[in-house]
Amino acid sequence: MNRDQHAATPQGEDEKLLHSMGYAQELSRRMSGFSNFAISFSIICILAGGITAFPAGLSAGGGASIGIGWPVGALFASIVAAAMAQIASSYPTAGGLYHWSSILGGKGLGWVTAWINLLGLIFVVASVNFGVYDPFFKTLIAPLLGINPDKLTWTEQTLFLAGITISQAWLNHLGIKITTRLTDMSGYLIFVIAVVLTVSLLAYAPGPLDFSRLFTFSNFSGADGGTWPKTDNSLLVFLSGLLLTVYTLTGYDASAHTSEETHQAAHNVPKGILRSVLWSALFGYILICTFVLVLPSMQAGVKAGMGFFDLLLGSLPPLLKAVLGIGIFLVNYLCGLACLTSTSRMMYAFARDGGLPFSHQLKQVHPVHRTPGLAIWVSATLAIVATLYGDAFTVLSAGSAVFLYISYIIPVTAGMFAEGKTWTHKGPFSLGAASKPIALLATIGGAVLAFVGVQPPNEKVLYLTIALLLVLLFFWFVLGVRKQFKGPPIGERIQKHQAHIREIESALDKTT
């Protein structure tokens, strides 16, 4: 195939679009539209966040935090996802959020977005793998292996977390092909296991189902076993319960981070973002509503804390419980694998523009596997280090949600002001006249979700956020990073990109 013929193919058009933004095609473009959806769907993983963050929702406003709170939180997340999808269609690059903020709001805004997003992604890998260990390994797998969970210490925990993170890094290192196959499988497994778990819990429910539980508000703040300190502010209690949705419905920026490995990225990336959120919201709602309906009582569920899931599975036959336990454990492991993929691509993209220490090394792509090898291993190492903190899951889960949503709303807000000015042409996916209203709602909704994540007892996340912003400002203004960091190729190249996208959009429409 000669160069002209290659340029006329969908993959050739993808490369042409990437070149117009100033980048060479270094990563292997092997991901289909489904694979792009699956990696975000795997990171969202209702069998990870939906289970591990369930006590945070239940111990806030009781059943109403589930029956009413989840749809409210899901609506916010969907609006943010729609606004992000539109920008992703215009600028489908690895490290998408960083590029979007730089192009739409300036390199300084992009630099801040990159650091916040990268830290959020590292926390996601750490929190998901922490969840793989506790509760899923300790509660479900250890007893099957004859291990007494009560005898597992911090040392076993650290060795386990290091082992699974290293294995995920190795699979990532071997190439996007094997990672894609595993995350594709994870997408199917999440559907199947969620359905089987839901049906099984309903079939073996100990008594009649009381659907009024889903809409009954009960202030469980300060309750024994609960997450939240005592407060009589009902609105704050309800908002606190949204942490369940915030932590679960996040990580869908993975579709953007793997843009340069996705066929017909301008079309498939926005679809991947939106579909992953919408399907997760639907199946997640059915799943967590089932949890509420089959609990012996709301008080018992709150008091059990993370033990609520073992309480639920206790009604199932031992063999079915074992099969579901192994499946959930595997899905959570693959969730961590997808998270590490997203994190390493963000690190690679930021290093490619000189935004990180040792950027020259971190931007290197393995000549055979065509993966950002060092970026993968550094991401894995930082995630392991993050889990060494004793109160890891509480801080990591809330921190990951807060940092990611802040990094989501920065480019969306920048796009709202840039639209019609410096952002004059959109990709194949466009919100049309609804663009600015949706961006405004996304900014407000994302800010509300971030606010939820820093409420006591997660005030450590607020302190960490403030400290991070102060450090970034110090480096940018005092240490002169603003003079050294050039940012992504913009200006003339972006103007070329806007001209090229019109041609490419037409060509891609013809091939589809």
FENNOR-V75406 format. One record per residue. N is the residue number from 1. RES is the residue in one small letter. BURIAL is I if it has 16 or more other C-alpha atoms within 10 Angstrom, else O. Layout:
n: {N/N}
res: {RES/RES}
burial: {BURIAL/BURIAL}
//
This chain:
n: {1/2/3/4/5/6/7/8/9/10/11/12/13/14/15/16/17/18/19/20/21/22/23/24/25/26/27/28/29/30/31/32/33/34/35/36/37/38/39/40/41/42/43/44/45/46/47/48/49/50/51/52/53/54/55/56/57/58/59/60/61/62/63/64/65/66/67/68/69/70/71/72/73/74/75/76/77/78/79/80/81/82/83/84/85/86/87/88/89/90/91/92/93/94/95/96/97/98/99/100/101/102/103/104/105/106/107/108/109/110/111/112/113/114/115/116/117/118/119/120/121/122/123/124/125/126/127/128/129/130/131/132/133/134/135/136/137/138/139/140/141/142/143/144/145/146/147/148/149/150/151/152/153/154/155/156/157/158/159/160/161/162/163/164/165/166/167/168/169/170/171/172/173/174/175/176/177/178/179/180/181/182/183/184/185/186/187/188/189/190/191/192/193/194/195/196/197/198/199/200/201/202/203/204/205/206/207/208/209/210/211/212/213/214/215/216/217/218/219/220/221/222/223/224/225/226/227/228/229/230/231/232/233/234/235/236/237/238/239/240/241/242/243/244/245/246/247/248/249/250/251/252/253/254/255/256/257/258/259/260/261/262/263/264/265/266/267/268/269/270/271/272/273/274/275/276/277/278/279/280/281/282/283/284/285/286/287/288/289/290/291/292/293/294/295/296/297/298/299/300/301/302/303/304/305/306/307/308/309/310/311/312/313/314/315/316/317/318/319/320/321/322/323/324/325/326/327/328/329/330/331/332/333/334/335/336/337/338/339/340/341/342/343/344/345/346/347/348/349/350/351/352/353/354/355/356/357/358/359/360/361/362/363/364/365/366/367/368/369/370/371/372/373/374/375/376/377/378/379/380/381/382/383/384/385/386/387/388/389/390/391/392/393/394/395/396/397/398/399/400/401/402/403/404/405/406/407/408/409/410/411/412/413/414/415/416/417/418/419/420/421/422/423/424/425/426/427/428/429/430/431/432/433/434/435/436/437/438/439/440/441/442/443/444/445/446/447/448/449/450/451/452/453/454/455/456/457/458/459/460/461/462/463/464/465/466/467/468/469/470/471/472/473/474/475/476/477/478/479/480/481/482/483/484/485/486/487/488/489/490/491/492/493/494/495/496/497/498/499/500/501/502/503/504/505/506/507/508/509/510/511/512}
res: {m/n/r/d/q/h/a/a/t/p/q/g/e/d/e/k/l/l/h/s/m/g/y/a/q/e/l/s/r/r/m/s/g/f/s/n/f/a/i/s/f/s/i/i/c/i/l/a/g/g/i/t/a/f/p/a/g/l/s/a/g/g/g/a/s/i/g/i/g/w/p/v/g/a/l/f/a/s/i/v/a/a/a/m/a/q/i/a/s/s/y/p/t/a/g/g/l/y/h/w/s/s/i/l/g/g/k/g/l/g/w/v/t/a/w/i/n/l/l/g/l/i/f/v/v/a/s/v/n/f/g/v/y/d/p/f/f/k/t/l/i/a/p/l/l/g/i/n/p/d/k/l/t/w/t/e/q/t/l/f/l/a/g/i/t/i/s/q/a/w/l/n/h/l/g/i/k/i/t/t/r/l/t/d/m/s/g/y/l/i/f/v/i/a/v/v/l/t/v/s/l/l/a/y/a/p/g/p/l/d/f/s/r/l/f/t/f/s/n/f/s/g/a/d/g/g/t/w/p/k/t/d/n/s/l/l/v/f/l/s/g/l/l/l/t/v/y/t/l/t/g/y/d/a/s/a/h/t/s/e/e/t/h/q/a/a/h/n/v/p/k/g/i/l/r/s/v/l/w/s/a/l/f/g/y/i/l/i/c/t/f/v/l/v/l/p/s/m/q/a/g/v/k/a/g/m/g/f/f/d/l/l/l/g/s/l/p/p/l/l/k/a/v/l/g/i/g/i/f/l/v/n/y/l/c/g/l/a/c/l/t/s/t/s/r/m/m/y/a/f/a/r/d/g/g/l/p/f/s/h/q/l/k/q/v/h/p/v/h/r/t/p/g/l/a/i/w/v/s/a/t/l/a/i/v/a/t/l/y/g/d/a/f/t/v/l/s/a/g/s/a/v/f/l/y/i/s/y/i/i/p/v/t/a/g/m/f/a/e/g/k/t/w/t/h/k/g/p/f/s/l/g/a/a/s/k/p/i/a/l/l/a/t/i/g/g/a/v/l/a/f/v/g/v/q/p/p/n/e/k/v/l/y/l/t/i/a/l/l/l/v/l/l/f/f/w/f/v/l/g/v/r/k/q/f/k/g/p/p/i/g/e/r/i/q/k/h/q/a/h/i/r/e/i/e/s/a/l/d/k/t/t}
burial: {O/O/O/O/O/O/I/I/O/I/I/I/I/I/I/I/I/I/I/I/I/I/I/O/O/I/I/I/I/I/I/I/I/I/I/I/I/I/I/I/I/I/I/I/I/I/I/I/I/I/I/I/I/I/I/I/I/I/I/I/I/I/I/I/I/I/I/I/I/I/I/I/I/I/I/I/I/I/I/I/I/I/I/I/I/I/I/I/I/I/I/I/I/I/I/I/I/I/I/I/I/I/I/I/I/I/I/I/I/I/I/I/I/I/I/I/I/I/I/I/I/I/I/I/I/I/I/I/I/I/I/I/I/I/I/I/I/I/I/I/I/O/O/O/O/O/O/O/I/O/O/O/O/O/O/O/I/I/O/I/I/I/O/I/I/I/O/I/I/I/I/I/I/I/I/I/I/O/I/I/O/I/I/I/I/I/I/O/I/I/I/O/I/I/O/O/I/I/O/I/I/I/O/O/I/O/O/O/O/O/O/O/I/I/I/I/I/I/I/I/I/O/I/O/I/I/I/I/O/O/O/O/O/O/O/O/I/I/I/I/I/I/I/I/I/I/I/I/I/I/I/I/I/I/I/I/I/I/I/I/I/I/I/I/I/I/I/I/I/I/I/I/I/I/I/I/I/I/O/I/I/O/I/I/I/O/I/I/I/I/I/I/I/I/I/O/O/I/I/O/I/I/I/I/I/I/I/I/I/O/O/I/I/O/I/I/O/O/O/O/I/I/O/I/I/O/I/I/I/I/I/I/I/I/I/I/I/I/I/I/I/I/I/I/I/I/I/I/I/I/I/I/I/I/I/I/O/O/I/O/I/I/I/I/I/I/O/O/I/I/I/I/I/I/I/I/I/I/I/I/I/O/I/I/O/I/I/I/O/O/O/I/I/I/I/I/I/I/I/I/I/I/I/I/I/I/I/I/I/I/I/I/I/I/I/I/I/I/O/O/O/O/I/O/I/I/I/I/I/I/I/O/O/O/I/I/O/I/I/I/I/I/I/I/I/I/I/I/I/I/I/I/I/I/I/O/O/I/O/I/I/I/O/O/I/O/O/I/O/O/O/I/I/O/O/I/O/O/O/O/I/I/O/O/I/O/I/I/I/I/O/O/I/I/I/I/I/I/O/I/I/O/O/I/I/O/I/I/O/O/O/O}
//
